[in-house]
Amino acid sequence: MKEWVLYVMGWASQLSGYPFPDSLPEVQWEPESWFSHRACKDHVPCPVFGLYEDGDVVVLRNDMTDTAKDHVAVHEFVHYLQHHSGRFDLNSCFDTDKREQEAFRVQSRFIAEVQGGFTAFTISHLPCEHDPRTPFTAAAASRP
């Protein structure tokens, strides 16, 4: 398992540009029912396959193929690297959106460049309200 985590983290680091971390996250494997309750408000089927909540644990679904397991883990490991980079405000909806966009871009690159596949993720933006404490930028104005 540690070799797999090193392999996936290596790609997450290389494709994202974040430095390889000093410590690796713990990986937990859970069934769809766990994700349904935790991330989908008990909705089944739950379309969530990985979860990182800004700690030292990455949770992945235990019903994925090996190929899916790798690219979903890359996505979640990018979130781990983002968190440890200190570049994002974890309480900001706009930064959360930026983090998600970046993780999907890296995941797409991994699928295309490492797995030799094609991906057509639809990456929608989070519906963030403007925070009056921060400057209103053109990028923020263009959000739906």
N, C-alpha and C positions, 0 to 999 in steps of 0.2 A: 504493500500500500504506500509506503513512504517513497518508493521509486516512482510510482505513478504521480504522487503529489509533486515531487521534484520535477518530473517531466512536464506536467501541465503548468506549474508555476513558472517554469523556464520559458514556456511559450507566452504566457500571460505577460511576463516581464518584458520579454523581447519585443513582442508586437505592440505593447502599450508604451514602451519607453520608460516605464517606472523601474527603479533599481530592484534587483532581486532582494527579497526581505531577509532580515537576520533570523527571523523565526517563521515557521510555516503554520498555517491555520490547521485546526483539527477538522477533519471531515466526518460528518455524521450522515448516515443513510437512513432515510425515512420513507414510508409508503405514501401513496397519493392521499390517503385519509388524513395523515398528519398535515400535509400541505393544504388540503381542503379546509381543515379547521383553522390552521394558523394564517394562511395567506388568502384564502378564497371565501371566507365567511361561510363555511360549510357548504359551498356550492360544489356540486359534482357534475361533470368532471372538472377538475381543477387544472388550468393550463400552466401552472407554475411548476418548474422542474428544479429550481435551485433557489436558495435564499441565503443572503448574507445580511446580518443585522448589526454591522459595525462593531464586531467583537473579534474573538479569535476562533470562531466556529463558522464553517461553511456547511450548509445542509443541502444534500442532493437527494433526488428521488431515487429509490432503489429499483425502479422498473424500467430504466433506460437501457438502450443498447450501448455497447462500448463506445461507438462513434458519438452518440448523443451525450454520453457521460463526459467525454473529453471536452466537447465544445461548450457544454453548459458549465462545466467546472472552470474553463478559461474565463467565461463571462463573470462568474462569481469571484474568481481569484483576482480579476481586475478590480472589482469592488474592494477586496481586501487590500490590494496595493494602493488604491485611491485613498482609502481610510488612513493607511499608515503614512501616506505622503504628506498629510496635513494641508493639502492644497484646497480643500473644500470645507465649506461651512455645513456641518451635518444637520443643522436646523433650517437650512434654506431650501425651499422648494426648487428654486432655480438651479442651485448647485446639485440637488438630487437629480434633476432632469439632465444636467450636463454629465453627471456620473453615469446615468443609465445610457445616454446616447453613446458615450465613449465605450462602455462595456459592450454594447451591441456592435459597434464598429470593429472592435478587436475580435469579438466572436466571429463576425463575418469574415474577417481576414484569416482567422485560424481555419475556418471551414474551407475557404478558397485556396489558401496557400499551403496549408499543412495537410488537410484531409483531401484536397483535390476535388472538392464539391462545389455546389452552387447554393447560394442562399438568397432568399428574397424576404428578409425580415421587414416588416412594416414597423418602423420605429416612430411611435407617436409621442408627442411632447406631453409632459404633465401639465394639467390645468392650474398654473400658479397664479396667485393674486399678486399684484405689485405690492412690495413692502415699502412703505413710505420712508423708512430709515435708509434706504439705498437709492442711489441715483437711478432714474428711469432712463434706460438706454434704448436705442433703436432695436437691438436684439430682443429686449424684453417687450417692446411695443409690438413686435411682429408675431408674438405668440397668440394662439387663439384664445 
